Amino acid sequence: MKAKYIGELPLGIREVMRETFESFSITFQDNLDPDMLKEICTSEGFAIMEKESRKEEIYDQFGNMIEIRVVEWRYPFRIVDSSSEIVLFSDPEDSRKIYLLPLLASGRSIKLRKDVVSAIEKYMRKKNGQCN
């Protein structure tokens, strides 16, 4: 289910697309400034995730633990809310694109989270040199 927004877009945004029922993508005209976006999202109360890790216990064929090791994954940044839900993440293959999720569904309407939209608007104003 992809649907492209066809109205007038704000300065600096090339495309807005409904990717799935739960997500939108925004493609900027220029490359994303990840540090600026992360700084703004942090100031808006979000957290940044760029890696995950977990401990793995390795056992031999007799059931004896022989090793404990930490496995770590690194990925493009993800913005998470206070309940650790991902609300925004960057596209690893397109440095101009971000995804917004989850959308809030109520009845037959789907709404974007106001706090996420506010952070993106603040990013666009700062990137375009306008007042905060």
C-alpha positions as CSV (number, residue, x, y, z in Angstrom):
1,M,0.0,0.0,0.0
2,K,2.0,3.0,-1.2
3,A,0.5,6.4,-1.8
4,K,2.4,9.5,-2.7
5,Y,1.3,12.9,-1.4
6,I,0.6,15.2,-4.3
7,G,0.0,18.5,-2.7
8,E,2.5,21.4,-2.1
9,L,5.3,20.4,0.2
10,P,7.3,22.5,2.6
11,L,10.7,23.9,1.5
12,G,13.3,21.2,1.6
13,I,11.0,18.2,1.4
14,R,11.0,16.3,-2.0
15,E,8.4,13.6,-1.3
16,V,6.0,12.3,1.3
17,M,4.8,8.8,0.8
18,R,2.5,6.5,2.7
19,E,4.6,3.3,2.7
20,T,2.4,0.9,4.7
21,F,-0.7,1.2,6.9
22,E,1.5,2.1,9.8
23,S,4.2,4.2,8.3
24,F,5.1,7.3,6.2
25,S,8.4,8.2,4.6
26,I,9.7,11.7,4.1
27,T,12.4,12.3,1.4
28,F,14.3,15.5,1.8
29,Q,15.8,17.4,-1.1
30,D,19.2,17.3,0.5
31,N,21.0,14.7,2.6
32,L,19.7,14.3,6.1
33,D,21.8,16.0,8.8
34,P,21.5,13.1,11.3
35,D,23.3,14.9,14.2
36,M,21.0,17.9,14.0
37,L,17.9,15.7,13.8
38,K,19.1,13.5,16.8
39,E,19.9,16.7,18.8
40,I,16.4,18.1,18.1
41,C,14.7,14.8,18.9
42,T,16.6,14.5,22.2
43,S,15.6,18.0,23.2
44,E,12.0,17.0,22.5
45,G,12.2,14.1,25.0
46,F,13.0,11.2,22.6
47,A,16.0,8.8,23.0
48,I,18.4,7.7,20.3
49,M,19.2,4.0,19.5
50,E,22.1,3.1,17.2
51,K,23.0,-0.3,18.6
52,E,21.7,-3.2,20.5
53,S,23.5,-5.9,22.4
54,R,22.7,-9.1,24.3
55,K,24.6,-11.8,26.2
56,E,24.8,-15.2,24.7
57,E,25.7,-18.3,26.7
58,I,27.6,-21.0,24.7
59,Y,27.3,-24.6,25.9
60,D,29.2,-27.8,25.0
61,Q,27.4,-31.0,24.0
62,F,27.2,-32.0,27.7
63,G,25.4,-28.9,28.8
64,N,28.4,-27.2,30.4
65,M,28.6,-23.5,29.8
66,I,31.9,-22.8,28.1
67,E,31.6,-19.1,27.2
68,I,29.6,-16.0,27.7
69,R,29.8,-13.5,24.9
70,V,28.2,-10.2,24.0
71,V,26.7,-9.9,20.5
72,E,26.2,-6.4,19.2
73,W,24.2,-4.9,16.3
74,R,24.8,-1.5,14.9
75,Y,22.3,0.2,12.5
76,P,21.3,3.7,11.3
77,F,19.8,5.7,14.1
78,R,16.3,5.1,15.5
79,I,14.3,7.6,17.5
80,V,12.4,6.0,20.4
81,D,9.7,7.3,22.8
82,S,9.6,6.9,26.5
83,S,8.1,3.4,26.2
84,S,11.0,2.4,23.8
85,E,8.7,2.3,20.8
86,I,10.5,3.3,17.5
87,V,8.8,6.5,16.2
88,L,11.3,7.5,13.5
89,F,14.3,6.0,11.8
90,S,16.6,6.7,8.9
91,D,16.7,4.8,5.7
92,P,20.1,2.9,5.5
93,E,20.0,3.0,1.7
94,D,18.9,6.6,1.1
95,S,20.6,9.3,3.1
96,R,17.7,11.7,2.3
97,K,14.9,9.6,3.7
98,I,13.3,9.0,7.1
99,Y,10.3,6.8,8.2
100,L,7.7,7.8,10.8
101,L,5.9,5.2,12.8
102,P,3.7,4.1,14.4
103,L,0.8,6.0,13.2
104,L,-2.0,6.5,15.7
105,A,-5.2,4.9,14.6
106,S,-8.6,5.9,16.0
107,G,-11.7,4.7,14.3
108,R,-11.4,5.1,10.6
109,S,-8.7,7.8,10.7
110,I,-4.9,7.6,11.0
111,K,-3.0,10.4,12.7
112,L,0.7,11.2,12.9
113,R,2.1,11.7,16.3
114,K,2.1,15.5,17.0
115,D,5.4,15.3,18.9
116,V,7.2,13.6,16.1
117,V,5.8,16.0,13.4
118,S,6.8,18.9,15.7
119,A,10.4,17.6,15.9
120,I,10.6,17.2,12.1
121,E,9.2,20.7,11.6
122,K,11.8,22.1,14.0
123,Y,14.5,20.2,12.1
124,M,13.3,21.7,8.8
125,R,13.2,25.3,10.2
126,K,16.7,24.9,11.6
127,K,18.1,23.3,8.4
128,N,16.6,26.1,6.3
129,G,18.0,28.7,8.5
130,Q,14.7,30.0,9.9
131,C,14.0,30.9,13.5
132,N,13.4,28.2,16.0
